[in-house]
Amino acid sequence: MYVRDMEFTDSLWPQQSRRFAAGLFASVSRLSHMINEFERALRGTLPVDARDLCARIRSARTPLDLWDLRTDVHDLVRKAFDPWEARVRLDDLNCLFDPPRSRGVLSAG
């Protein structure tokens, strides 16, 4: 299923320069999509091992909360499968987050 990131959906009428969905609705939609992807990354792991981590994933309130759980997902998948599969799933999770913005060039003065 294809899910479009609502935060970056522009209006059909660019001259009005309004977003289709923005604010709290867009951030909640994005967070729920991220939570679903984190839970999907745990597919194939033992339910007993993943229970605590799933609860922590579901209780996340911001993307930063999920950012801190990436390594836990990686470790659990590595135990259940192998390092390669854990790395692939971690890369998929990393794609959910915004790339770091450049801070610009510092002048040497």
Summary of the structure (lengths in Angstrom):
residues: 109
radius of gyration: 17.4
end to end distance: 52.1
largest distance: 57.5
contacts: 249
relative contact order: 0.11
helix: 61%
strand: 2%
